[in-house]
């Protein structure tokens, strides 16, 4: 049941058995009413540098619903930057900026400036 899976998730996370934790999150996510487990999954994947999977997990979280969508879009944007998908990153950061509080808007704007600078340098190198 859900409670047992939550305990199992906590145990796998504390043991740093992240593959098993992710598998447990996938089971919990199907039972949850929101995307909080998928955001937890995205956080684990972010720590591991599994950028494509971060984007997928954030998408699952947003589809299911999250309390702080700006945080989800920020995380997706960072993953897109790491994947060198700059247009997708800018779009995610713009979403974060439009949905976020003052701190999230400042963070998203900073990332947009950073990505646009990277794009300018990349074009100049060509």
N, CA, C and O atoms as CSV, one atom per row, in Angstrom:
chain,resi,resn,atom,element,x,y,z
A,1,UNK,N,N,0.838,-1.187,0.000
A,1,UNK,CA,C,0.000,0.000,0.000
A,1,UNK,C,C,0.880,1.247,0.000
A,1,UNK,O,O,2.105,1.163,0.086
A,2,UNK,N,N,0.238,2.388,-0.097
A,2,UNK,CA,C,0.969,3.649,-0.230
A,2,UNK,C,C,1.895,3.900,0.962
A,2,UNK,O,O,3.045,4.297,0.776
A,3,UNK,N,N,1.415,3.679,2.153
A,3,UNK,CA,C,2.238,3.938,3.359
A,3,UNK,C,C,3.478,3.049,3.362
A,3,UNK,O,O,4.569,3.519,3.685
A,4,UNK,N,N,3.331,1.782,3.011
A,4,UNK,CA,C,4.485,0.883,2.967
A,4,UNK,C,C,5.492,1.318,1.907
A,4,UNK,O,O,6.703,1.240,2.117
A,5,UNK,N,N,4.980,1.775,0.770
A,5,UNK,CA,C,5.873,2.260,-0.281
A,5,UNK,C,C,6.616,3.518,0.166
A,5,UNK,O,O,7.788,3.694,-0.165
A,6,UNK,N,N,5.945,4.389,0.913
A,6,UNK,CA,C,6.612,5.588,1.433
A,6,UNK,C,C,7.746,5.216,2.382
A,6,UNK,O,O,8.817,5.822,2.344
A,7,UNK,N,N,7.508,4.221,3.231
A,7,UNK,CA,C,8.554,3.758,4.151
A,7,UNK,C,C,9.705,3.145,3.357
A,7,UNK,O,O,10.874,3.384,3.660
A,8,UNK,N,N,9.369,2.361,2.352
A,8,UNK,CA,C,10.392,1.752,1.507
A,8,UNK,C,C,11.204,2.821,0.782
A,8,UNK,O,O,12.427,2.719,0.686
A,9,UNK,N,N,10.525,3.840,0.273
A,9,UNK,CA,C,11.216,4.948,-0.397
A,9,UNK,C,C,12.188,5.631,0.547
A,9,UNK,O,O,13.326,5.919,0.174
A,10,UNK,N,N,11.746,5.888,1.755
A,10,UNK,CA,C,12.619,6.528,2.733
A,10,UNK,C,C,13.842,5.659,3.014
A,10,UNK,O,O,14.959,6.167,3.103
A,11,UNK,N,N,13.635,4.362,3.153
A,11,UNK,CA,C,14.750,3.446,3.419
A,11,UNK,C,C,15.739,3.429,2.261
A,11,UNK,O,O,16.948,3.512,2.477
A,12,UNK,N,N,15.234,3.321,1.029
A,12,UNK,CA,C,16.133,3.305,-0.129
A,12,UNK,C,C,16.875,4.633,-0.250
A,12,UNK,O,O,18.062,4.653,-0.576
A,13,UNK,N,N,16.194,5.720,0.006
A,13,UNK,CA,C,16.835,7.042,-0.097
A,13,UNK,C,C,17.934,7.195,0.946
A,13,UNK,O,O,19.027,7.667,0.632
A,14,UNK,N,N,17.655,6.803,2.170
A,14,UNK,CA,C,18.660,6.906,3.231
A,14,UNK,C,C,19.852,5.999,2.964
A,14,UNK,O,O,20.984,6.324,3.324
A,15,UNK,N,N,19.594,4.866,2.333
A,15,UNK,CA,C,20.676,3.932,2.002
A,15,UNK,C,C,21.402,4.339,0.716
A,15,UNK,O,O,22.352,3.682,0.293
A,16,UNK,N,N,20.947,5.411,0.116
A,16,UNK,CA,C,21.508,5.901,-1.148
A,16,UNK,C,C,21.436,4.868,-2.258
A,16,UNK,O,O,22.313,4.776,-3.117
A,17,UNK,N,N,20.369,4.101,-2.209
A,17,UNK,CA,C,20.047,3.129,-3.260
A,17,UNK,C,C,19.085,3.830,-4.216
A,17,UNK,O,O,17.881,3.573,-4.216
A,18,UNK,N,N,19.649,4.721,-5.028
A,18,UNK,CA,C,18.814,5.619,-5.811
A,18,UNK,C,C,18.032,4.918,-6.911
A,18,UNK,O,O,16.910,5.331,-7.205
A,19,UNK,N,N,18.567,3.890,-7.524
A,19,UNK,CA,C,17.800,3.168,-8.544
A,19,UNK,C,C,16.554,2.540,-7.926
A,19,UNK,O,O,15.474,2.571,-8.517
A,20,UNK,N,N,16.710,1.982,-6.755
A,20,UNK,CA,C,15.569,1.378,-6.071
A,20,UNK,C,C,14.592,2.443,-5.578
A,20,UNK,O,O,13.379,2.236,-5.590
A,21,UNK,N,N,15.125,3.571,-5.148
A,21,UNK,CA,C,14.259,4.674,-4.720
A,21,UNK,C,C,13.436,5.177,-5.898
A,21,UNK,O,O,12.241,5.439,-5.755
A,22,UNK,N,N,14.063,5.313,-7.054
A,22,UNK,CA,C,13.362,5.786,-8.241
A,22,UNK,C,C,12.268,4.802,-8.651
A,22,UNK,O,O,11.165,5.210,-9.015
A,23,UNK,N,N,12.575,3.514,-8.591
A,23,UNK,CA,C,11.562,2.503,-8.926
A,23,UNK,C,C,10.371,2.592,-7.962
A,23,UNK,O,O,9.221,2.424,-8.368
A,24,UNK,N,N,10.656,2.854,-6.702
A,24,UNK,CA,C,9.586,2.993,-5.709
A,24,UNK,C,C,8.781,4.262,-5.973
A,24,UNK,O,O,7.558,4.262,-5.838
A,25,UNK,N,N,9.462,5.337,-6.347
A,25,UNK,CA,C,8.765,6.587,-6.674
A,25,UNK,C,C,7.824,6.372,-7.844
A,25,UNK,O,O,6.707,6.888,-7.850
A,26,UNK,N,N,8.271,5.614,-8.835
A,26,UNK,CA,C,7.399,5.364,-9.982
A,26,UNK,C,C,6.115,4.658,-9.556
A,26,UNK,O,O,5.042,4.944,-10.087
A,27,UNK,N,N,6.222,3.755,-8.618
A,27,UNK,CA,C,5.018,3.078,-8.102
A,27,UNK,C,C,4.159,4.035,-7.292
A,27,UNK,O,O,2.934,4.029,-7.408
A,28,UNK,N,N,4.801,4.855,-6.473
A,28,UNK,CA,C,4.065,5.823,-5.656
A,28,UNK,C,C,3.409,6.902,-6.500
A,28,UNK,O,O,2.293,7.336,-6.214
A,29,UNK,N,N,4.107,7.329,-7.539
A,29,UNK,CA,C,3.581,8.387,-8.391
A,29,UNK,C,C,2.227,8.037,-8.977
A,29,UNK,O,O,1.358,8.897,-9.124
A,30,UNK,N,N,2.058,6.777,-9.307
A,30,UNK,CA,C,0.778,6.331,-9.859
A,30,UNK,C,C,-0.338,6.386,-8.820
A,30,UNK,O,O,-1.513,6.478,-9.176
A,31,UNK,N,N,0.021,6.330,-7.542
A,31,UNK,CA,C,-0.969,6.353,-6.465
A,31,UNK,C,C,-1.229,7.758,-5.924
A,31,UNK,O,O,-2.215,7.984,-5.223
A,32,UNK,N,N,-0.352,8.689,-6.247
A,32,UNK,CA,C,-0.408,10.025,-5.649
A,32,UNK,C,C,-1.433,10.912,-6.354
A,32,UNK,O,O,-1.795,10.693,-7.511
A,33,UNK,N,N,-1.878,11.905,-5.622
A,33,UNK,CA,C,-2.822,12.870,-6.164
A,33,UNK,C,C,-2.129,14.088,-6.755
A,33,UNK,O,O,-2.773,14.925,-7.387
A,34,UNK,N,N,-0.823,14.192,-6.554
A,34,UNK,CA,C,-0.068,15.315,-7.096
A,34,UNK,C,C,1.287,14.808,-7.597
A,34,UNK,O,O,1.571,13.611,-7.546
A,35,UNK,N,N,2.101,15.719,-8.073
A,35,UNK,CA,C,3.383,15.352,-8.653
A,35,UNK,C,C,4.566,15.425,-7.712
A,35,UNK,O,O,5.711,15.458,-8.164
A,36,UNK,N,N,4.317,15.451,-6.414
A,36,UNK,CA,C,5.420,15.624,-5.457
A,36,UNK,C,C,6.438,14.487,-5.530
A,36,UNK,O,O,7.638,14.724,-5.390
A,37,UNK,N,N,5.976,13.264,-5.746
A,37,UNK,CA,C,6.934,12.152,-5.852
A,37,UNK,C,C,7.774,12.282,-7.113
A,37,UNK,O,O,8.967,11.976,-7.102
A,38,UNK,N,N,7.160,12.730,-8.193
A,38,UNK,CA,C,7.923,12.910,-9.424
A,38,UNK,C,C,8.953,14.035,-9.282
A,38,UNK,O,O,10.029,13.973,-9.877
A,39,UNK,N,N,8.623,15.061,-8.494
A,39,UNK,CA,C,9.615,16.104,-8.232
A,39,UNK,C,C,10.759,15.541,-7.396
A,39,UNK,O,O,11.916,15.903,-7.606
A,40,UNK,N,N,10.446,14.669,-6.462
A,40,UNK,CA,C,11.491,14.016,-5.676
A,40,UNK,C,C,12.378,13.175,-6.605
A,40,UNK,O,O,13.601,13.160,-6.460
A,41,UNK,N,N,11.759,12.490,-7.542
A,41,UNK,CA,C,12.495,11.705,-8.528
A,41,UNK,C,C,13.394,12.615,-9.351
A,41,UNK,O,O,14.560,12.293,-9.578
A,42,UNK,N,N,12.862,13.747,-9.800
A,42,UNK,CA,C,13.649,14.692,-10.591
A,42,UNK,C,C,14.854,15.197,-9.795
A,42,UNK,O,O,15.934,15.392,-10.352
A,43,UNK,N,N,14.663,15.406,-8.499
A,43,UNK,CA,C,15.772,15.843,-7.645
A,43,UNK,C,C,16.876,14.803,-7.556
A,43,UNK,O,O,18.059,15.141,-7.618
A,44,UNK,N,N,16.498,13.544,-7.412
A,44,UNK,CA,C,17.494,12.459,-7.361
A,44,UNK,C,C,18.228,12.370,-8.701
A,44,UNK,O,O,19.453,12.255,-8.744
A,45,UNK,N,N,17.473,12.424,-9.770
A,45,UNK,CA,C,18.080,12.340,-11.094
A,45,UNK,C,C,18.986,13.535,-11.367
A,45,UNK,O,O,20.018,13.396,-12.023
A,46,UNK,N,N,18.608,14.692,-10.872
A,46,UNK,CA,C,19.432,15.888,-11.000
A,46,UNK,C,C,20.777,15.680,-10.306
A,46,UNK,O,O,21.825,16.023,-10.854
A,47,UNK,N,N,20.740,15.128,-9.119
A,47,UNK,CA,C,21.982,14.862,-8.377
A,47,UNK,C,C,22.889,13.905,-9.147
A,47,UNK,O,O,24.113,14.004,-9.071
A,48,UNK,N,N,22.288,12.988,-9.881
A,48,UNK,CA,C,23.057,12.009,-10.642
A,48,UNK,C,C,23.475,12.525,-12.011
A,48,UNK,O,O,24.302,11.908,-12.682
A,49,UNK,N,N,22.911,13.651,-12.428
A,49,UNK,CA,C,23.235,14.192,-13.735
A,49,UNK,C,C,22.537,13.482,-14.879
A,49,UNK,O,O,23.017,13.517,-16.012
A,50,UNK,N,N,21.421,12.846,-14.604
A,50,UNK,CA,C,20.624,12.164,-15.632
A,50,UNK,C,C,19.634,13.172,-16.222
A,50,UNK,O,O,18.444,13.150,-15.908
A,51,UNK,N,N,20.145,14.050,-17.078
A,51,UNK,CA,C,19.398,15.231,-17.504
A,51,UNK,C,C,18.140,14.903,-18.295
A,51,UNK,O,O,17.096,15.512,-18.062
A,52,UNK,N,N,18.213,13.957,-19.221
A,52,UNK,CA,C,17.017,13.613,-19.986
A,52,UNK,C,C,15.926,13.071,-19.067
A,52,UNK,O,O,14.746,13.372,-19.243
A,53,UNK,N,N,16.330,12.275,-18.094
A,53,UNK,CA,C,15.357,11.727,-17.151
A,53,UNK,C,C,14.800,12.806,-16.223
A,53,UNK,O,O,13.652,12.717,-15.787
A,54,UNK,N,N,15.608,13.825,-15.921
A,54,UNK,CA,C,15.111,14.951,-15.125
A,54,UNK,C,C,13.971,15.632,-15.877
A,54,UNK,O,O,12.918,15.910,-15.305
A,55,UNK,N,N,14.191,15.897,-17.157
A,55,UNK,CA,C,13.155,16.552,-17.962
A,55,UNK,C,C,11.879,15.717,-17.965
A,55,UNK,O,O,10.780,16.254,-17.825
A,56,UNK,N,N,12.027,14.409,-18.125
A,56,UNK,CA,C,10.857,13.522,-18.137
A,56,UNK,C,C,10.134,13.535,-16.786
A,56,UNK,O,O,8.907,13.620,-16.741
A,57,UNK,N,N,10.884,13.452,-15.699
A,57,UNK,CA,C,10.272,13.433,-14.362
A,57,UNK,C,C,9.566,14.753,-14.064
A,57,UNK,O,O,8.481,14.758,-13.481
A,58,UNK,N,N,10.169,15.862,-14.456
A,58,UNK,CA,C,9.522,17.161,-14.252
A,58,UNK,C,C,8.237,17.228,-15.064
A,58,UNK,O,O,7.227,17.754,-14.596
A,59,UNK,N,N,8.275,16.699,-16.274
A,59,UNK,CA,C,7.061,16.659,-17.091
A,59,UNK,C,C,5.953,15.863,-16.416
A,59,UNK,O,O,4.790,16.267,-16.432
A,60,UNK,N,N,6.318,14.728,-15.823
A,60,UNK,CA,C,5.337,13.927,-15.088
A,60,UNK,C,C,4.780,14.713,-13.908
A,60,UNK,O,O,3.578,14.691,-13.645
A,61,UNK,N,N,5.663,15.403,-13.204
A,61,UNK,CA,C,5.233,16.182,-12.041
A,61,UNK,C,C,4.274,17.288,-12.448
A,61,UNK,O,O,3.236,17.484,-11.815
A,62,UNK,N,N,4.623,18.008,-13.501
A,62,UNK,CA,C,3.768,19.105,-13.949
A,62,UNK,C,C,2.424,18.591,-14.458
A,62,UNK,O,O,1.387,19.215,-14.233
A,63,UNK,N,N,2.450,17.473,-15.132
A,63,UNK,CA,C,1.213,16.886,-15.648
A,63,UNK,C,C,0.284,16.472,-14.508
A,63,UNK,O,O,-0.936,16.609,-14.607
A,64,UNK,N,N,0.872,15.967,-13.428
A,64,UNK,CA,C,0.095,15.513,-12.280
A,64,UNK,C,C,-0.303,16.683,-11.389
A,64,UNK,O,O,-1.323,16.628,-10.703
A,65,UNK,N,N,0.501,17.736,-11.401
A,65,UNK,CA,C,0.220,18.918,-10.589
A,65,UNK,C,C,1.193,19.052,-9.431
A,65,UNK,O,O,1.421,18.099,-8.686
A,66,UNK,N,N,1.766,20.239,-9.284
A,66,UNK,CA,C,2.710,20.521,-8.205
A,66,UNK,C,C,2.339,21.831,-7.533
A,66,UNK,O,O,1.717,22.704,-8.139
A,67,UNK,N,N,2.730,21.954,-6.276
A,67,UNK,CA,C,2.443,23.174,-5.522
A,67,UNK,C,C,3.249,24.363,-6.027
A,67,UNK,O,O,2.770,25.497,-6.026
A,68,UNK,N,N,4.479,24.091,-6.459
A,68,UNK,CA,C,5.378,25.164,-6.893
A,68,UNK,C,C,5.863,24.885,-8.314
A,68,UNK,O,O,6.986,24.419,-8.507
A,69,UNK,N,N,5.024,25.168,-9.304
A,69,UNK,CA,C,5.416,24.853,-10.681
A,69,UNK,C,C,6.659,25.610,-11.145
A,69,UNK,O,O,7.394,25.116,-12.000
A,70,UNK,N,N,6.902,26.786,-10.603
A,70,UNK,CA,C,8.094,27.533,-11.014
A,70,UNK,C,C,9.359,26.742,-10.685
A,70,UNK,O,O,10.305,26.742,-11.473
A,71,UNK,N,N,9.390,26.071,-9.538
A,71,UNK,CA,C,10.549,25.242,-9.195
A,71,UNK,C,C,10.737,24.113,-10.199
A,71,UNK,O,O,11.861,23.780,-10.573
A,72,UNK,N,N,9.622,23.529,-10.631
A,72,UNK,CA,C,9.691,22.449,-11.617
A,72,UNK,C,C,10.265,22.977,-12.932
A,72,UNK,O,O,11.132,22.340,-13.531
A,73,UNK,N,N,9.791,24.123,-13.376
A,73,UNK,CA,C,10.297,24.692,-14.626
A,73,UNK,C,C,11.765,25.108,-14.506
A,73,UNK,O,O,12.522,24.979,-15.468
A,74,UNK,N,N,12.170,25.600,-13.347
A,74,UNK,CA,C,13.581,25.927,-13.154
A,74,UNK,C,C,14.449,24.684,-13.290
A,74,UNK,O,O,15.482,24.708,-13.959
A,75,UNK,N,N,14.027,23.608,-12.659
A,75,UNK,CA,C,14.793,22.357,-12.734
A,75,UNK,C,C,14.832,21.835,-14.168
A,75,UNK,O,O,15.877,21.379,-14.633
A,76,UNK,N,N,13.714,21.898,-14.862
A,76,UNK,CA,C,13.689,21.469,-16.265
A,76,UNK,C,C,14.615,22.344,-17.107
A,76,UNK,O,O,15.332,21.842,-17.972
A,77,UNK,N,N,14.597,23.629,-16.854
A,77,UNK,CA,C,15.472,24.543,-17.595
A,77,UNK,C,C,16.932,24.220,-17.395
A,77,UNK,O,O,17.709,24.216,-18.350
A,78,UNK,N,N,17.311,23.949,-16.166
A,78,UNK,CA,C,18.708,23.593,-15.877
A,78,UNK,C,C,19.094,22.310,-16.613
A,78,UNK,O,O,20.186,22.214,-17.173
A,79,UNK,N,N,18.196,21.330,-16.609
A,79,UNK,CA,C,18.474,20.079,-17.324
A,79,UNK,C,C,18.639,20.340,-18.820
A,79,UNK,O,O,19.526,19.774,-19.458
A,80,UNK,N,N,17.784,21.198,-19.378
A,80,UNK,CA,C,17.909,21.529,-20.804
A,80,UNK,C,C,19.239,22.226,-21.091
A,80,UNK,O,O,19.853,21.976,-22.128
A,81,UNK,N,N,19.686,23.088,-20.192
A,81,UNK,CA,C,20.991,23.733,-20.384
A,81,UNK,C,C,22.086,22.676,-20.435
A,81,UNK,O,O,22.955,22.718,-21.305
A,82,UNK,N,N,22.044,21.730,-19.504
A,82,UNK,CA,C,23.055,20.677,-19.473
A,82,UNK,C,C,23.021,19.824,-20.737
A,82,UNK,O,O,24.047,19.293,-21.162
A,83,UNK,N,N,21.837,19.696,-21.336
A,83,UNK,CA,C,21.693,18.939,-22.584
A,83,UNK,C,C,21.997,19.797,-23.811
A,83,UNK,O,O,21.907,19.324,-24.944
A,84,UNK,N,N,22.358,21.063,-23.578
A,84,UNK,CA,C,22.613,22.037,-24.638
A,84,UNK,C,C,21.384,22.268,-25.525
A,84,UNK,O,O,21.504,22.536,-26.720
A,85,UNK,N,N,20.221,22.159,-24.923
A,85,UNK,CA,C,18.941,22.442,-25.582
A,85,UNK,C,C,18.511,23.838,-25.132
A,85,UNK,O,O,17.629,23.996,-24.288
A,86,UNK,N,N,19.157,24.838,-25.718
A,86,UNK,CA,C,19.039,26.188,-25.191
A,86,UNK,C,C,17.665,26.810,-25.389
A,86,UNK,O,O,17.185,27.509,-24.497
A,87,UNK,N,N,17.028,26.587,-26.505
A,87,UNK,CA,C,15.693,27.155,-26.705
A,87,UNK,C,C,14.694,26.562,-25.712
A,87,UNK,O,O,13.874,27.283,-25.143
A,88,UNK,N,N,14.767,25.248,-25.507
A,88,UNK,CA,C,13.890,24.599,-24.532
A,88,UNK,C,C,14.161,25.134,-23.130
A,88,UNK,O,O,13.240,25.321,-22.335
A,89,UNK,N,N,15.448,25.379,-22.838
A,89,UNK,CA,C,15.817,25.928,-21.530
A,89,UNK,C,C,15.203,27.308,-21.334
A,89,UNK,O,O,14.617,27.591,-20.288
A,90,UNK,N,N,15.337,28.155,-22.332
A,90,UNK,CA,C,14.784,29.504,-22.228
A,90,UNK,C,C,13.270,29.442,-22.046
A,90,UNK,O,O,12.711,30.187,-21.240
A,91,UNK,N,N,12.609,28.564,-22.786
A,91,UNK,CA,C,11.153,28.426,-22.630
A,91,UNK,C,C,10.782,27.999,-21.216
A,91,UNK,O,O,9.829,28.521,-20.637
A,92,UNK,N,N,11.531,27.051,-20.658
A,92,UNK,CA,C,11.258,26.599,-19.285
A,92,UNK,C,C,11.495,27.731,-18.289
A,92,UNK,O,O,10.704,27.921,-17.365
A,93,UNK,N,N,12.573,28.479,-18.473
A,93,UNK,CA,C,12.860,29.585,-17.560
A,93,UNK,C,C,11.810,30.693,-17.678
A,93,UNK,O,O,11.472,31.339,-16.687
A,94,UNK,N,N,11.304,30.907,-18.875
A,94,UNK,CA,C,10.235,31.904,-19.039
A,94,UNK,C,C,8.966,31.466,-18.309
A,94,UNK,O,O,8.276,32.284,-17.701
A,95,UNK,N,N,8.670,30.177,-18.374
A,95,UNK,CA,C,7.529,29.647,-17.628
A,95,UNK,C,C,7.742,29.856,-16.125
A,95,UNK,O,O,6.832,30.285,-15.414
A,96,UNK,N,N,8.944,29.549,-15.655
A,96,UNK,CA,C,9.257,29.725,-14.231
A,96,UNK,C,C,9.097,31.189,-13.837
A,96,UNK,O,O,8.554,31.506,-12.778
A,97,UNK,N,N,9.575,32.072,-14.700
A,97,UNK,CA,C,9.492,33.504,-14.404
A,97,UNK,C,C,8.047,33.968,-14.345
A,97,UNK,O,O,7.697,34.805,-13.513
A,98,UNK,N,N,7.212,33.438,-15.215
A,98,UNK,CA,C,5.816,33.894,-15.233
A,98,UNK,C,C,5.004,33.321,-14.069
A,98,UNK,O,O,4.010,33.919,-13.655
A,99,UNK,N,N,5.420,32.166,-13.540
A,99,UNK,CA,C,4.656,31.516,-12.473
A,99,UNK,C,C,5.231,31.717,-11.081
A,99,UNK,O,O,4.574,31.408,-10.087
A,100,UNK,N,N,6.450,32.232,-11.001
A,100,UNK,CA,C,7.161,32.232,-9.733
A,100,UNK,C,C,6.979,33.459,-8.874
A,100,UNK,O,O,6.380,34.457,-9.274
A,101,UNK,N,N,7.524,33.345,-7.668
A,101,UNK,CA,C,7.583,34.485,-6.754
A,101,UNK,C,C,8.790,35.348,-7.137
A,101,UNK,O,O,9.460,35.068,-8.131
A,102,UNK,N,N,9.063,36.371,-6.370
A,102,UNK,CA,C,10.157,37.291,-6.713
A,102,UNK,C,C,11.496,36.571,-6.840
A,102,UNK,O,O,12.231,36.802,-7.800
A,103,UNK,N,N,11.821,35.710,-5.894
A,103,UNK,CA,C,13.098,34.988,-5.942
A,103,UNK,C,C,13.173,34.077,-7.166
A,103,UNK,O,O,14.199,34.026,-7.845
A,104,UNK,N,N,12.103,33.370,-7.439
A,104,UNK,CA,C,12.083,32.476,-8.594
A,104,UNK,C,C,12.177,33.261,-9.903
A,104,UNK,O,O,12.824,32.816,-10.851
A,105,UNK,N,N,11.534,34.424,-9.954
A,105,UNK,CA,C,11.616,35.257,-11.158
A,105,UNK,C,C,13.042,35.755,-11.371
A,105,UNK,O,O,13.537,35.769,-12.498
A,106,UNK,N,N,13.701,36.163,-10.287
A,106,UNK,CA,C,15.091,36.620,-10.409
A,106,UNK,C,C,15.998,35.480,-10.865
A,106,UNK,O,O,16.855,35.665,-11.729
A,107,UNK,N,N,15.802,34.309,-10.282
A,107,UNK,CA,C,16.607,33.147,-10.666
A,107,UNK,C,C,16.382,32.804,-12.132
A,107,UNK,O,O,17.339,32.580,-12.874
A,108,UNK,N,N,15.135,32.761,-12.547
A,108,UNK,CA,C,14.823,32.439,-13.944
A,108,UNK,C,C,15.415,33.482,-14.891
A,108,UNK,O,O,15.956,33.127,-15.939
A,109,UNK,N,N,15.320,34.752,-14.537
A,109,UNK,CA,C,15.881,35.808,-15.382
A,109,UNK,C,C,17.396,35.676,-15.495
A,109,UNK,O,O,17.963,35.878,-16.568
A,110,UNK,N,N,18.044,35.338,-14.392
A,110,UNK,CA,C,19.490,35.123,-14.417
A,110,UNK,C,C,19.874,33.976,-15.335
A,110,UNK,O,O,20.848,34.062,-16.084
A,111,UNK,N,N,19.103,32.905,-15.269
A,111,UNK,CA,C,19.368,31.762,-16.148
A,111,UNK,C,C,19.123,32.138,-17.613
A,111,UNK,O,O,19.890,31.733,-18.488
A,112,UNK,N,N,18.079,32.896,-17.886
A,112,UNK,CA,C,17.812,33.316,-19.265
A,112,UNK,C,C,18.989,34.126,-19.789
A,112,UNK,O,O,19.446,33.897,-20.909
A,113,UNK,N,N,19.483,35.064,-18.998
A,113,UNK,CA,C,20.647,35.867,-19.402
A,113,UNK,C,C,21.850,34.967,-19.672
A,113,UNK,O,O,22.565,35.157,-20.656
A,114,UNK,N,N,22.069,33.994,-18.801
A,114,UNK,CA,C,23.193,33.068,-18.950
A,114,UNK,C,C,23.074,32.273,-20.254
A,114,UNK,O,O,24.046,32.153,-21.000
A,115,UNK,N,N,21.898,31.739,-20.522
A,115,UNK,CA,C,21.703,30.926,-21.726
A,115,UNK,C,C,21.837,31.787,-22.977
A,115,UNK,O,O,22.438,31.359,-23.962
A,116,UNK,N,N,21.287,32.985,-22.947
A,116,UNK,CA,C,21.405,33.861,-24.111
A,116,UNK,C,C,22.862,34.235,-24.369
A,116,UNK,O,O,23.277,34.347,-25.523
A,117,UNK,N,N,23.635,34.427,-23.315
A,117,UNK,CA,C,25.069,34.698,-23.471
A,117,UNK,C,C,25.775,33.494,-24.078
A,117,UNK,O,O,26.627,33.652,-24.953
A,118,UNK,N,N,25.432,32.293,-23.625
A,118,UNK,CA,C,26.004,31.067,-24.190
A,118,UNK,C,C,25.666,30.956,-25.683
A,118,UNK,O,O,26.516,30.582,-26.491
A,119,UNK,N,N,24.438,31.281,-26.035
A,119,UNK,CA,C,24.040,31.237,-27.434
A,119,UNK,C,C,24.821,32.263,-28.263
A,119,UNK,O,O,25.240,31.975,-29.384
A,120,UNK,N,N,25.012,33.450,-27.705
A,120,UNK,CA,C,25.765,34.487,-28.420
A,120,UNK,C,C,27.202,34.048,-28.640
A,120,UNK,O,O,27.742,34.209,-29.734
A,121,UNK,N,N,27.819,33.500,-27.617
A,121,UNK,CA,C,29.203,33.026,-27.748
A,121,UNK,C,C,29.299,31.884,-28.745
A,121,UNK,O,O,30.257,31.790,-29.513
A,122,UNK,N,N,28.306,31.028,-28.725
A,122,UNK,CA,C,28.305,29.890,-29.652
A,122,UNK,C,C,28.185,30.377,-31.101
A,122,UNK,O,O,28.878,29.884,-31.992
A,123,UNK,N,N,27.296,31.353,-31.321
A,123,UNK,CA,C,27.137,31.906,-32.680
A,123,UNK,C,C,28.414,32.628,-33.129
A,123,UNK,O,O,28.805,32.539,-34.293
A,124,UNK,N,N,29.053,33.335,-32.207
A,124,UNK,CA,C,30.268,34.057,-32.545
A,124,UNK,C,C,31.418,33.108,-32.910
A,124,UNK,O,O,32.284,33.453,-33.715
A,125,UNK,N,N,31.418,31.939,-32.324
A,125,UNK,CA,C,32.467,30.953,-32.593
A,125,UNK,C,C,32.291,30.292,-33.950
A,125,UNK,O,O,33.240,29.731,-34.498
A,126,UNK,N,N,31.074,30.355,-34.496
A,126,UNK,CA,C,30.830,29.714,-35.795
A,126,UNK,C,C,31.310,30.543,-36.913
A,126,UNK,O,O,31.182,30.149,-38.072
